[in-house]
Amino acid sequence: MTHFKDPFNPNIDVWNECGEASESPADPYAGLSKADADILKRRAKQSLNAEVGMARALESSVMQGLFKTDISRRAFLRSAGVTGALAAVSTVFPLTSLQAMAEEAMKNLEKTKLTLGFVPITCATPIIGGHALGFYQRYGLDVDIVKTAGWAVSRDKCLNGEYDGSHLLFPMPMAMSLGIGSTAQPWKVVSNVNTNGQAIVLANKHRDNQDPKNWKGFKFAVPFEYSMHNLLLRNYVAAAGLDPDRDIQIRVVPPPEMVANLRSENVDGYLAPDPFCQRAVYDQVGFIHKLTLDLWKQHPCCVFGLSEKFITENPNTTMALTTSILEATASAETSEGRVAFAESMAPANYLNQPVEILKQILTGVFPDGQGNIKNVPDRISFMPLPTQTMGTWVLSQLRRWNYIDTDTNYATLAEELVMTTTTRERMRAMMAADPNLTFADAEQDVYAPVDIQGHEFAPAAAQEFIDSQPFTRTIG
């Protein structure tokens, strides 16, 4: 079954990003003339070809630019008919050129030798696996991935041009673009490389003290100040009545050093990425208190980031690189892929971890350090679409804790920094080209409210949300 959504079919929703009611019928050709139905069926069949699928995605972008919403697009198509619409739109933008554009994008790469950074954590599975399992080579790219100890180093190497792109934490391209903690340089969230995949780990001595209300005086580690880990930990303890800036200490510790800090009792616990949560259990120095998916199901964590300059100067390479990482992300989400990626990432040049630990993380069958064997298949997920809800929440939380020192329109800023539409169109084109390829999140409502620890967050009410939260640090 193809996932192709033809922007010239008046019967279906193509974008539906603003909560419009769906009108898509069971038969996508119902009520159309035979001539129009035949054209659409032929286009659907043609879109199984990879290059044509890419061209169709570009068509969709053109149509969205012209009509903005599915409602206005459908109204135009029903009035003009499919044949008439194709002719009319072609006068504005020659659609026949899109096929050639798509083909050239894969042939004329501006840059083929690339350097990408990664921090050795399982969140980077698609980027590491893209290298270990040959995904980059499929698209004509010679990619060197560089293991980086921590996020401050990774950020600096991105800003000074040592990395063409990088595995980053979701808030990092935002902080880099806004000049928070560094010189301002425009970077973009291109895609999620994982969702979920983190945990709160406590030292074994705290097994009988798992109520966060009783954690006053605890010392916690997070991997970076501008991280989902810091924001989620703050939200978690604040909801329990503790001020994260006064009642606990939050320290930045590079992920590879977290287990050692727990063992030496420098910290009482951490909210961190794997493999260092499961490694604490493996080394018998800590236990898993809570998986972060229990705070926010399918929350973002790590992303693939590119600078605005790189995207502008290398559009074809950007398309090829994004496609290769998206393909690796889709593969990592499958049960077979999870095992293959675990085995491929174990060597010292990648994660340098026992395969056993990586399989426990990626398959979701693991000991929790409290005498239980858990079965949580989505302990880590690989849902690549970076939604506007995700971006708006992150920006609003940076404001909540006064990393951003003035109120702003978080939703508008998220639209500027998070490449939701571009990445969704790339995903759609890939699924159109390969019916066996699936992205479960490709058609989700990217502005949908989400439940975070029992509170609904809606992008349109971001300021109201943070104003209602305890210990908010906003000024003015």
N, C-alpha and C positions, 0 to 999 in steps of 0.2 A: 504494500500500500504506500503510495507516495504522500509526502507531506507538503507538496507544492501548493501554495495558495496564490492563485493567479489574480493579480491586481486588476485585470480586465473582466473578471467575473462579477456581475452585479448581485449574485445570490449569496456571496460568502463574506464573512468578516476576514480582513487581511491583517489589520493592525489591532483594532479593539483595545487600545492602550488607555482609554480614558473612561472606561466603565460603561460604554454604550451597550445597549441590549443587543444580543446576538440575533441575527436574522437568518443564519446559515441553515438551509434545509438539508434533509437527509440526501436528496438528489441535488447536487450542485448545478445541474443543468435544467432544473424544472422551470417551465414557463418561457424558456428561450426559444427563438426560432431555430430550425434545424441548422441553418447556415452558421449562426452564432455558436450553437452548441458544438458543431463540428470543429470550428476554429479553436475553441477552448480545449476540446479533447486532444486535438493535435498538439497544441501548445503544452499540455500536461505531459504527453508522451515524449515530446522533444526535451523537456526539462529534466529527464532522467540522465541526459548527457551532462557531464560536469561543467563544461564551459557554458552551455546554454543555461544551466541552473544558476550560474553566477550572473549571467545577463538578466535573467528574470528577477533576481534580487535587486539589481540596479534599477530595473523597471519599477519595482515596488517603491524604491526610494524616490524615483522621479514622480510617481503618482502621489506619494505622500506629501511631497513638496508642493504639488499642484492643488491637492484637495484637502489636505490636513486630516480629515476624518473619514471613516468608513461610510458614514451616513451621506456626506456630500459626494463621495466617489460613486456610491451605488446609484444615487439619484442621477448623476451625469450619465452613467452607463445605461441606465434604463431608458433615458431619454434619447441618447445618441445611438444605442446599439453597439455591439462589440466591434463590428467592422468600422462603423463610423467613428467610434472612440479611438481605435487604433490609428486611423487616418488623422483625426484631429490632434491627438497628442503628439503624433510624429511631426506635425508642423512646428511644435514648440521644441521638441527634443527628438531627433531622429533615432527611433528605437532600434533600427537595424544596426546602428553603430555600436550598440551595447554588446552584441555578440563579439565583435572585434575587440572592444575594450577589455572584455573579460579574458579573451584568449591572450591578448598582449600582456595583461597583468601577470599571467603565469609564465610568460616567456621572457619578458624584458624586466628582470629584477634589477633595481638600481644598485643593490648591494647584496652580495651573496654570502660573504664571510662575516659572521656576526658573533658578538660576545654578549652572553646573558649571565646575569648574576643569580645565585640562589643561596638561601640559607638552608642548611641541611635538616629539614623537617619534612614530615610526610605531607604537609600542605602543598609542597612543591612537586608532588607526584607527576602531574602532567608535564612540567618543564624538565624534570630529571628524566622521566620516562621517555619524553620526546627525544632526548639524546640517546639514552641507553637502547631504545627499541627502534630507532631509525625514522621517527616521524618527520624530523626536519628535512632529511635527505630526500624524502618523497616529493618535496616541493622545491628542490634545487638549492637548498640552503646548507651552507657549511657552518654549523653552529658550535661554538665552544662555550660550555657552561662552567662558570667559576664558582667554586664553593666559597662562601663568605661567612665569617664567624658570627656577625651580628648585623642588626638593622642600621645602626648609625654608619657603619662602614659601607654597607650596601647603598644607603642614600647618597653618601658622599661620592661614591664611585659613579653613581648615576648622574649626579649633578656636574661632575667634572668630565663626563664624556667617556669614561673608561668602559662603561657598559652601554650597549645599544638599547637594551631593554632589561627588565629584571622582574624576578619574583619579589613582590612587595606586599606589605600589609595593606588592607583596604584603605585605612585613613592616610597612608603615606603620600600617594599622589596628590591628595587634597592639601595636606600640610605643605608639601613641596611647592605646589602651585601658589599657595597663599603666603609663603614665606614664614611659616610657623616652625621655628627651630632651625631654620637654614635660610640661605639666600633664596628668594622666590624664583622659581623656574617652572613654566607650565608643563605639567605631566597629566596623563590621562589613565583612568581605570579602563583597561581594554576588556578584560574578562575576569571572572572569578576562576581561580585554579582549584579552589575547593570551597565547600560550605561545611558547617559543623567542624568536627575534628579537633576540638580542644577539651580541656578538662581542668577542674580545680583539684589539685593534689595537696594532701596534707601529710605532714610527718607522722610516722606510726604512733608517736606518743599522744596524738590528738584523736585517736579512734573513739574515745568516749566524749569528745567535745566537738560535735559536728553541727551544732546550732550556731549560725553566724552571729547571732545576737551576743554570743559569749566570746567573740574573738577580739575584743578590745585589747590593744597592745600587741597583736600579732604582726609579724613581719612577712610580707608577701613579695614575691618576685613576679614581674611581667617582662616580656621580651623587648618592649620598646614603649616609650611614652605615647606615641601616636599609633596605637594598636587597638584592635578589637579586644584584646586581652585586658588592657587597662580599662577600657570603657565598660566592658561587661563586668569586670570585678568591682569597679566603682558602683555600678548599678545594683549589683547583687548585695553588697554589704550595706549600701544606703537604704535599700528596701527592708533590710533587717534592723535599721535604726542606728547604724554606725556611720559616722562621718569619715569618708575614705581619706581625707586630708588631715584629720586630727586623731581619730580613734585607732587607726592602723597605720603601718608604714608600707608604702609601695615602692619597691626598688626595681630598677631596670637591670636585668641580668641576661646576657646572651643565652639563647636556648641551650647550646651545648654545655653550659656551665651550671644549669639548674639542678641537676641531680647531685652534683658535688656540693652545692650550697645547701641543699636539703640534708645531705648526709652529715655535713659539718655543723648543722644547726644554725647556720647564718640566717636562714629563713624558716618560718613555720609551715610555709606552703607556697604554692604558685598557681596562677592561672596561665597555662602555657600550651603550646602545640605539642603534638606527638612528633617523634617517638619518645619524648622525654617524660611524658606522663606514664606511659606503659613501662618505660625503662625504670622508673622509680619503684614500680611493683616488682619488676624482674630482679632488681637489685635489693629488694626487701628493705627499702628505706622509707617508703611512703605508700599511700593508698589513694585510690580515686574516690574523692568525696562526691563529685557531681560532674557529669558530662555537660558541656555547654549547650548541647542541643536541647537539654531540659530547661534551659533559660529562654532560648529562642530557636525554634526548630528551623533548620536550613538558614541559619545566620551566616553572613559572609565572614571570611577571615582573610585569606590571602588572594592576591590578584596578580595578573600579568600587567605590567605597566610600561608605557612608552611615553617618551617626551613628545610634546606637540611638534617640536622641530623635526624629530625623526619621522613622524607620521606625514608631515607636510612634504618633506624632501624625498621620502621613500614610500610612496603610496602602494606600489606593486609589491615591494618587499614586505610592507606592513600587512597586505592581504595574505601573502603566502605564509608569513610567520604566524599570523593570527589563525589561519586555517590549520596549520600543523599543530598548534597548541590546542585548539578546539577539538581536533580529531583525537589527540592524545587524551584530552579530558573525557570525551565520550567513551573511549576505550577503558579508561580507569574506572568508570562507573559500573561496568559490567562485572559479573562475578568472576568470569575467566580472566578479565583484565586485572582485577585486584590481585590475584595470585601472581600473575606474570610481572606486574609492576613491583610487587613486594620482593620478588626474587631478583629483579634487575637492579633495584636500588640499594641492595644490601652492601655492595663492595665499598671499600674505604674511600674511593674517589667520589662517592655519592653520599650515602647516609652513614656508612660504617657502623651498621647495627646488625644483630643477629636476625636472620630471616624469620625466625620464630616470632620475634616481637613485631616485625612489620606485618606479618600475616595476621596476627592477633588484632592489630589496629585496622587493617584494610578490610578484613572479613567481618569484623565486629564480634568475634567470639574470643573472649579474653577474661583472665582473672582480674578482679578489681582490687586485690590486696586486702579484702575483708572476708575472705573465705568463700567468695561467690564466683561462679563462672557466668559471665553475662553474655547474652546474645543480642547485640544491637547492630543490625546490618547497616544502618545509616550513621554509625558512630562518626565516620567521615564520609561525606558525599562529594560528588564532583558535578555540581550544577553551575555551568559557566556564565549564565546570563546575569550581569550585574544590574540589579533593578534600581529604579529611582527611589523606591522605599528604602533600600539599603543605604544609598548615598545620602538621602535626606536625614536618616536617623544618625549616621556617623557625624555629619556636619552639625546637627543639632546637639549631639553629645559633646562635641568639641567646644561648642558654645556653652553648654551647661556647666562644664568644668573650667570655663574661662580660658581655654587655649585659643579660641577665637574671642576677641575682646569687645566685639560689637554685635548687636543683633543684625541679622541679614535675612534675605529670602533664601532659606535653605534649599527649597525645591528648585528654584531657578539656578542656584549655584551647582546643585547636583547634576542638572541637565547639561551644564557646561563641562563638568569634570568627569562624568561617567558615561561611557560610550554605549549606552543601552541599545539605541536604535541600530547603530552600525553593526554591533555584534549580533543582535537578533537577526538582521538580514543575512549576515554571513552564515549563521546557523541554519536558517531556512534554505539558503542556496545549497549548503552541504547536504541537507536532508533530501532536497529535491534531486540532487545528483546521485545520491546513494540511498535507496529505500531501506537498506539494512542499518543505516546510521540513525540514531535516535538521540535527541536532546529532550529530556522530560520537561524541562523548564522553558522551552522555546516560546510557548504561547501563553505563558502566565501573564496576569495583569501586573504590569511593572509599577503601578501606583497603589497596589492593594494594601490595605491596613494589615498589620501583623501583630501577633500577640507576643509580648515580651514580658515574661514574669507576671502574667495575669493582667497586664495593662495593654490596651490597644493603642498602637502607634499608627497614626495616619499622616502621610506626608503633608497634606494640606493644613494640618493643625499642629505642625512641629513646635512652634513657639509656645502654644498653649500646653502642649505635652510637657516640655521641659520646665515651664513655669509651675506646673503642678507637682513636680518631683521634689523629694526632700534633698536638702543640702545643696541646692543649685547655686552655682557661684557667679551667675551672670551679674553684670554691673551695668546700670543705666537702662 
